[in-house]
């Protein structure tokens, strides 16, 4: 395709400078054909370019180009006056006549900026924040749900009592040393015993008429009935009268649930267990737990060494606090009270805004807790959250904390008060306000 003006060819270029030319000097700037503004020229007539009557006709089809005089613009030829006047009078970018903001005496005219639509901005900001919150909540839910260790199958528990109103959780603190090094065992004063035993057992009833937390002393004198083996699936027992924590030692969580249901008539809906290391990790993740200790005590077995008064316990101190029994005259009964007090304080600490609204504290705390808990296969995150909120409520005075009613002892074991236990269980099954008091 020929990009030269009509009638030109390579032969018309003559001697030129630059690429594809033979000239030694640069050619002058190529002037583009100008657009004439005005009436059309009748066919067969040649338009006048400038005032010079001697201007030659078209040469090779190219009209004579106007001159540029003294850097001030085109000469005053008749053909170019109209073309230039648009720029010289401000009619192109400004108002007619060159006056006003768009003319030579002013600046370029601009439309006024519209006022911000704050209602629209607030609406879209709210939508964006809501979307982020929903996505984050869903992601957190699936992350947390995937971390739950659903290892206990309560369907293996035989001869179960009927379920009552409300929800009953069996919360177990085991002496599991899972994941602990020898240094950890020494630091936490746990010893190095093999296997797992239960250091604490509690029933938390969550209902419409107040929540109730009941500690079951590990030295309680109970009957261990026949049961289905968790590994073999075979029916075994009964194993006779023994301490309550012996049931866990014999066949783990399912036999412990079976024994509690057999001796109380209370249906256990969910099972939650936590070991030594997990307990300490949760306390450290939340930044320590504030608690008020009534009386100073010291115990070389657990490593406890506390002064009376308000203080913040770290993971190591918290574990010593809930395990101590040798320092008290009431032994295991006092220990269960301390366990209740601390777990309620821990739940309250986890539920505070400083933890829940701080992702740098909330996620480590939740991660430490979920990694440490062993639950039943039917446990959901909603069930777990309900349990923690109920624990918080008990600490705030919205519920009842008590020990299982005791009538005496036999062979060093604590004997439950059967009449009071029956009244207590009836009230829990009917989701009534508990009136029975424990030791």
Rosetta blueprint (number, residue, H / E / L):
1 X L
2 X L
3 X L
4 X L
5 X L
6 X L
7 X L
8 X L
9 X L
10 X H
11 X H
12 X H
13 X H
14 X L
15 X L
16 X L
17 X E
18 X L
19 X L
20 X L
21 X L
22 X L
23 X E
24 X L
25 X L
26 X L
27 X L
28 X L
29 X L
30 X L
31 X L
32 X L
33 X L
34 X L
35 X L
36 X L
37 X L
38 X L
39 X L
40 X L
41 X L
42 X L
43 X L
44 X L
45 X L
46 X L
47 X L
48 X L
49 X L
50 X L
51 X L
52 X L
53 X L
54 X L
55 X L
56 X L
57 X L
58 X L
59 X E
60 X L
61 X L
62 X E
63 X L
64 X L
65 X L
66 X L
67 X L
68 X E
69 X L
70 X L
71 X L
72 X L
73 X L
74 X E
75 X L
76 X L
77 X L
78 X H
79 X H
80 X H
81 X H
82 X H
83 X H
84 X H
85 X H
86 X H
87 X H
88 X H
89 X L
90 X L
91 X L
92 X L
93 X L
94 X L
95 X L
96 X H
97 X H
98 X H
99 X L
100 X L
101 X L
102 X L
103 X L
104 X L
105 X L
106 X L
107 X L
108 X L
109 X L
110 X L
111 X L
112 X L
113 X L
114 X L
115 X L
116 X L
117 X L
118 X H
119 X H
120 X H
121 X H
122 X H
123 X H
124 X H
125 X H
126 X H
127 X H
128 X H
129 X H
130 X H
131 X H
132 X H
133 X H
134 X H
135 X H
136 X H
137 X H
138 X H
139 X H
140 X H
141 X H
142 X H
143 X H
144 X H
145 X H
146 X H
147 X H
148 X L
149 X E
150 X E
151 X E
152 X E
153 X L
154 X H
155 X H
156 X H
157 X L
158 X L
159 X L
160 X L
161 X L
162 X L
163 X L
164 X L
165 X L
166 X L
167 X E
168 X E
169 X E
170 X E
171 X E
172 X E
173 X E
174 X E
175 X L
176 X L
177 X L
178 X L
179 X L
180 X L
181 X L
182 X H
183 X H
184 X H
185 X H
186 X H
187 X H
188 X H
189 X L
190 X L
191 X L
192 X L
193 X L
194 X L
195 X L
196 X L
197 X L
198 X E
199 X E
200 X E
201 X E
202 X E
203 X E
204 X E
205 X E
206 X E
207 X L
208 X L
209 X L
210 X L
211 X L
212 X E
213 X E
214 X E
215 X E
216 X L
217 X L
218 X L
219 X L
220 X E
221 X E
222 X E
223 X E
224 X E
225 X L
226 X L
227 X E
228 X E
229 X L
230 X L
231 X L
232 X L
233 X L
234 X L
235 X E
236 X E
237 X L
238 X L
239 X L
240 X E
241 X E
242 X E
243 X E
244 X H
245 X H
246 X H
247 X H
248 X H
249 X H
250 X H
251 X H
252 X H
253 X H
254 X H
255 X H
256 X H
257 X H
258 X H
259 X H
260 X H
261 X H
262 X H
263 X H
264 X H
265 X L
266 X L
267 X L
268 X L
269 X L
270 X E
271 X E
272 X E
273 X E
274 X E
275 X L
276 X H
277 X H
278 X H
279 X H
280 X H
281 X H
282 X H
283 X H
284 X H
285 X H
286 X L
287 X L
288 X L
289 X E
290 X E
291 X E
292 X E
293 X E
294 X L
295 X L
296 X L
297 X E
298 X E
299 X E
300 X L
301 X L
302 X L
303 X L
304 X E
305 X E
306 X E
307 X L
308 X L
309 X E
310 X E
311 X E
312 X E
313 X E
314 X L
315 X H
316 X H
317 X H
318 X H
319 X H
320 X H
321 X H
322 X H
323 X H
324 X L
325 X L
326 X L
327 X L
328 X L
329 X L
330 X L
331 X L
332 X H
333 X H
334 X H
335 X H
336 X H
337 X H
338 X H
339 X H
340 X H
341 X H
342 X H
343 X H
344 X H
345 X H
346 X H
347 X H
348 X H
349 X H
350 X H
351 X L
352 X L
353 X H
354 X H
355 X H
356 X H
357 X L
358 X L
359 X H
360 X H
361 X H
362 X H
363 X H
364 X H
365 X H
366 X H
367 X H
368 X H
369 X H
370 X H
371 X H
372 X H
373 X E
374 X E
375 X E
376 X E
377 X L
378 X L
379 X L
380 X L
381 X H
382 X H
383 X H
384 X H
385 X H
386 X H
387 X H
388 X H
389 X H
390 X H
391 X H
392 X H
393 X H
394 X H
395 X H
396 X L
397 X L
398 X L
399 X L
400 X E
401 X E
402 X E
403 X E
404 X L
405 X L
406 X E
407 X E
408 X E
409 X E
410 X E
411 X L
412 X L
413 X E
414 X E
415 X E
416 X E
417 X L
418 X H
419 X H
420 X H
421 X H
422 X H
423 X H
424 X H
425 X H
426 X H
427 X H
428 X H
429 X H
430 X L
431 X L
432 X L
433 X L
434 X L
435 X L
436 X L
437 X L
438 X L
439 X L
